[in-house]
Amino acid sequence: MKINKKAVGNRIFNLRKSKNLSMNELAKKIGAGGKSTINTWEKGVTLPRPSFLKSIASEFNVSVNYLKYGNLNNYLDDLVRNDLTSNSSILDEDKDVENYLLLATDFGQIKNGAPYSESSGQSNDEIILDAKLSLATGAIDSNFTEISELLGTTLKYDNDIAILKSLKKWFRLSSKRQAVTFLGYSRIFMNSLEEISPSVLLLANSAEEIKNDKDDPMSKMPIERILDSVYQSKLANWQLKAIDELGEMRAEYEQELKKLKEKYKD
C-alpha cells in the first residue's frame, strides 16, 4: 500500500510533541540535518529515509511499521478503502463485502435511497460508496480482535494482497453466520421488502367509487387498471406496515437480548 506522507508526518509530529522535543532537538538525537529536515517530514513533503525511520522508531519506542502506516486498525482501514475504491476490488469481487453489509447493517436501506438528500451535493452513487466504505471499515473496527486473530502471525505489513484475501474470507464467513441468525433472516426480509417499492398513491376508495367519481382523473381509466391501482395501493400499504413491524421486532429482540445478557453474565 502506498505510504501516506502526510500521515507519517503527523505521527512524527505527535511523537515529538509527546516528549516536548523541539525540531532541532529531535534532529540532533537522530543525526538528521536540522530543523528544516524535520519540518519537511512533519509537513508531509518528504518521507524520512529508512535509516531515519529506524532512528525515529527507536527514539520513541515504536515500530517502523507504526510510523509508516499507523496502528493495525489504521492500516486495515486504509487498505480496505483503497481496495473498495479500485476498479478491481479483491475484497468485493464476489460481492463478499456487500453481502455482509446487506445482512449485518443498514446498507440495504441506504442503497434503496432512504437517507438521500439533495442538499448533500453528492450523487446517489457517491452516497452509496461512502456508506459502503464507512460500514466496511466500521465492521473491521468493531470485530478487530477476531480479525487480528484470523490474520495471525502471517500478517506482514506491505503484504496487501494476502491481507485482503484474509479479510475477504472474514467477510464471507461472517455473512454465513449472520444469515442463520434471527437478525440475519430479518435483514434479508427487510431488504426484500425495501427493494420492491410500488410507486402508487395510497388510495382510500374502492375501484367502483373511483370509476363513478367523474371528478377523479382515474375514473376515465379501464376498470381493470383502476382495480390494479387499488390493489397496488393496498400492497404498498401492507409493505409499509410490514417494514415497521419488522423494525419493531428487531428492536424488541435487541432489547431483550441486552437484558438477558446482563442477567446471565458468565
C-alpha positions as CSV (number, residue, x, y, z in Angstrom):
1,M,0.0,0.0,0.0
2,K,1.3,3.5,-0.8
3,I,2.6,5.3,2.2
4,N,0.7,8.5,3.1
5,K,3.5,11.1,3.6
6,K,1.2,13.5,5.5
7,A,0.0,10.7,7.9
8,V,3.7,9.8,8.6
9,G,4.4,13.5,9.2
10,N,1.5,13.8,11.6
11,R,2.7,10.7,13.6
12,I,6.3,12.1,13.8
13,F,4.9,15.5,14.9
14,N,2.7,13.9,17.6
15,L,5.5,11.7,18.9
16,R,7.9,14.7,19.1
17,K,5.3,16.8,21.0
18,S,4.6,13.9,23.4
19,K,8.3,14.2,24.5
20,N,8.3,18.0,24.4
21,L,11.2,18.0,21.9
22,S,11.9,20.8,19.5
23,M,12.6,20.1,15.9
24,N,16.3,20.9,16.4
25,E,16.4,18.6,19.5
26,L,14.9,15.7,17.5
27,A,17.3,16.3,14.6
28,K,20.3,16.1,17.0
29,K,19.1,12.9,18.6
30,I,18.7,11.0,15.3
31,G,21.5,12.7,13.4
32,A,19.4,14.5,10.9
33,G,20.3,17.7,9.1
34,G,18.4,20.1,11.4
35,K,15.1,21.8,11.9
36,S,14.3,22.1,8.2
37,T,14.7,18.4,7.6
38,I,12.2,17.6,10.5
39,N,9.9,20.3,9.2
40,T,9.7,18.7,5.7
41,W,8.9,15.3,7.2
42,E,6.2,16.7,9.5
43,K,4.6,18.6,6.7
44,G,4.5,15.5,4.5
45,V,6.7,17.0,1.9
46,T,9.2,14.1,2.0
47,L,9.5,10.7,3.8
48,P,12.4,10.0,6.1
49,R,14.9,7.6,4.6
50,P,14.7,4.0,6.1
51,S,17.7,4.7,8.4
52,F,16.0,7.7,9.8
53,L,12.7,5.9,10.2
54,K,14.6,3.3,12.3
55,S,16.2,6.0,14.4
56,I,12.9,7.8,15.0
57,A,11.2,4.5,15.9
58,S,13.9,3.7,18.3
59,E,13.8,7.1,19.9
60,F,10.1,6.9,20.6
61,N,9.9,3.2,21.2
62,V,7.5,2.5,18.4
63,S,7.8,0.2,15.3
64,V,8.8,1.4,11.8
65,N,5.5,0.0,10.6
66,Y,3.7,2.2,13.0
67,L,5.5,5.3,11.6
68,K,4.7,4.2,8.1
69,Y,1.1,3.0,8.5
70,G,-0.2,3.8,12.0
71,N,-1.6,1.1,14.2
72,L,-3.1,-2.1,12.7
73,N,-6.6,-0.5,12.6
74,N,-5.4,2.4,10.6
75,Y,-3.6,0.2,8.2
76,L,-6.5,-2.1,7.6
77,D,-8.9,0.8,7.3
78,D,-6.7,2.5,4.6
79,L,-6.2,-0.9,2.9
80,V,-9.9,-1.6,2.7
81,R,-10.8,1.9,1.5
82,N,-8.1,1.7,-1.2
83,D,-9.3,-1.7,-2.3
84,L,-13.1,-0.9,-2.4
85,T,-12.5,2.3,-4.5
86,S,-10.3,0.4,-7.0
87,N,-11.6,-0.9,-10.3
88,S,-10.7,-4.5,-9.4
89,S,-11.5,-5.0,-5.8
90,I,-10.2,-8.2,-4.2
91,L,-12.5,-7.8,-1.2
92,D,-15.7,-7.4,-3.2
93,E,-15.0,-9.4,-6.4
94,D,-17.7,-11.9,-5.4
95,K,-19.8,-9.3,-3.5
96,D,-18.5,-10.6,-0.2
97,V,-18.4,-7.2,1.4
98,E,-21.7,-6.1,0.0
99,N,-23.5,-9.4,1.0
100,Y,-22.2,-8.9,4.6
101,L,-23.2,-5.3,4.8
102,L,-26.7,-6.1,3.5
103,L,-27.1,-8.7,6.2
104,A,-25.4,-7.0,9.1
105,T,-26.0,-3.3,8.7
106,D,-28.4,-0.7,7.3
107,F,-26.6,-0.7,3.9
108,G,-29.7,-2.1,2.2
109,Q,-31.8,0.8,3.3
110,I,-29.1,3.2,2.2
111,K,-28.8,1.5,-1.1
112,N,-32.5,1.8,-1.6
113,G,-32.5,5.5,-1.1
114,A,-33.7,6.2,2.4
115,P,-31.1,8.7,3.5
116,Y,-30.6,10.6,0.2
117,S,-30.5,14.3,0.5
118,E,-30.3,16.8,-2.4
119,S,-28.5,19.3,-0.1
120,S,-25.5,16.9,0.3
121,G,-24.2,17.8,-3.2
122,Q,-23.4,14.1,-3.8
123,S,-24.8,11.8,-6.4
124,N,-26.6,8.6,-5.3
125,D,-23.6,6.5,-6.3
126,E,-21.2,8.7,-4.2
127,I,-23.5,8.4,-1.2
128,I,-23.7,4.6,-1.6
129,L,-19.9,4.3,-2.0
130,D,-19.3,6.5,1.1
131,A,-21.7,4.4,3.1
132,K,-20.1,1.2,1.9
133,L,-16.6,2.4,2.9
134,S,-17.8,3.6,6.3
135,L,-19.7,0.5,7.1
136,A,-17.0,-1.9,5.9
137,T,-14.3,-0.2,7.9
138,G,-16.7,0.1,10.9
139,A,-17.2,-3.7,10.7
140,I,-13.5,-4.3,10.8
141,D,-13.0,-1.9,13.7
142,S,-15.8,-3.5,15.8
143,N,-14.6,-7.0,15.1
144,F,-10.9,-6.2,15.3
145,T,-10.0,-8.9,17.8
146,E,-11.5,-11.7,15.7
147,I,-9.9,-10.3,12.5
148,S,-6.5,-9.8,14.0
149,E,-6.6,-13.4,15.2
150,L,-7.6,-14.5,11.7
151,L,-4.7,-12.6,10.2
152,G,-2.5,-14.2,12.9
153,T,1.3,-14.5,12.7
154,T,1.2,-14.4,8.9
155,L,0.3,-10.7,9.0
156,K,3.1,-8.6,7.4
157,Y,2.7,-5.0,6.5
158,D,3.1,-4.4,2.7
159,N,1.7,-7.9,2.0
160,D,-1.5,-6.2,0.9
161,I,-2.9,-9.0,-1.3
162,A,-2.6,-11.7,1.3
163,I,-4.2,-9.5,3.9
164,L,-7.1,-8.5,1.6
165,K,-7.7,-12.2,0.8
166,S,-7.9,-13.0,4.5
167,L,-10.3,-10.1,5.1
168,K,-12.4,-11.3,2.1
169,K,-12.6,-14.7,3.9
170,W,-13.7,-13.0,7.1
171,F,-16.5,-11.1,5.3
172,R,-17.7,-14.3,3.6
173,L,-17.7,-16.4,6.9
174,S,-19.4,-13.5,8.8
175,S,-22.1,-13.3,6.1
176,K,-22.8,-17.0,6.6
177,R,-23.0,-16.5,10.4
178,Q,-25.3,-13.5,10.0
179,A,-27.6,-15.3,7.6
180,V,-28.5,-18.0,10.1
181,T,-29.4,-15.7,13.0
182,F,-32.7,-14.0,13.6
183,L,-31.2,-10.6,12.8
184,G,-29.7,-12.0,9.6
185,Y,-33.0,-13.5,8.4
186,S,-34.9,-10.4,9.4
187,R,-32.4,-8.3,7.4
188,I,-33.0,-10.5,4.4
189,F,-36.8,-9.9,4.7
190,M,-36.2,-6.2,5.2
191,N,-34.0,-5.9,2.2
192,S,-36.5,-7.8,0.0
193,L,-39.4,-5.5,1.2
194,E,-37.4,-2.4,0.7
195,E,-36.3,-3.4,-2.8
196,I,-39.9,-3.6,-4.0
197,S,-41.2,-0.1,-4.0
198,P,-44.6,0.2,-5.7
199,S,-44.8,3.8,-7.0
200,V,-48.5,4.3,-6.3
201,L,-50.7,6.6,-4.2
202,L,-52.3,5.2,-1.2
203,L,-56.0,5.0,-2.3
204,A,-58.8,5.1,0.2
205,N,-61.7,4.4,-2.2
206,S,-62.8,1.2,-3.9
207,A,-62.5,0.7,-7.7
208,E,-66.2,1.2,-8.1
209,E,-66.1,4.5,-6.1
210,I,-63.2,5.8,-8.2
211,K,-65.0,4.7,-11.5
212,N,-68.2,6.5,-10.5
213,D,-66.5,9.7,-9.4
214,K,-66.4,11.9,-12.5
215,D,-64.1,14.4,-10.8
216,D,-61.4,11.8,-10.3
217,P,-59.0,11.7,-13.2
218,M,-58.6,7.9,-12.7
219,S,-62.3,7.4,-13.5
220,K,-61.5,7.5,-17.2
221,M,-59.2,4.5,-16.9
222,P,-60.4,1.0,-17.7
223,I,-61.8,-0.8,-14.7
224,E,-59.1,-3.4,-14.7
225,R,-56.4,-0.7,-14.4
226,I,-58.3,1.1,-11.6
227,L,-58.7,-2.2,-9.7
228,D,-55.0,-3.0,-10.2
229,S,-54.1,0.5,-8.8
230,V,-56.3,-0.1,-5.8
231,Y,-54.6,-3.4,-5.0
232,Q,-51.1,-1.9,-5.7
233,S,-52.1,0.7,-3.1
234,K,-53.1,-2.0,-0.7
235,L,-49.8,-3.8,-1.4
236,A,-47.8,-0.6,-0.7
237,N,-49.7,0.0,2.5
238,W,-49.1,-3.6,3.6
239,Q,-45.4,-3.2,2.7
240,L,-45.0,-0.1,4.9
241,K,-46.7,-1.8,7.8
242,A,-44.6,-4.9,7.4
243,I,-41.4,-2.9,7.4
244,D,-42.5,-1.0,10.5
245,E,-43.5,-4.3,12.3
246,L,-40.2,-6.0,11.3
247,G,-38.3,-3.0,12.6
248,E,-40.1,-3.1,15.9
249,M,-39.5,-6.9,16.1
250,R,-35.7,-6.3,15.6
251,A,-35.7,-3.6,18.2
252,E,-37.6,-5.9,20.6
253,Y,-35.1,-8.7,20.0
254,E,-32.1,-6.5,20.6
255,Q,-33.6,-5.0,23.8
256,E,-34.5,-8.5,25.1
257,L,-31.0,-9.8,24.2
258,K,-29.4,-7.0,26.1
259,K,-31.5,-7.7,29.2
260,L,-30.8,-11.5,29.1
261,K,-27.0,-11.0,28.6
262,E,-27.0,-8.7,31.6
263,K,-29.0,-11.2,33.6
264,Y,-27.0,-14.3,32.6
265,K,-23.5,-12.9,32.6
266,D,-20.8,-15.7,32.5
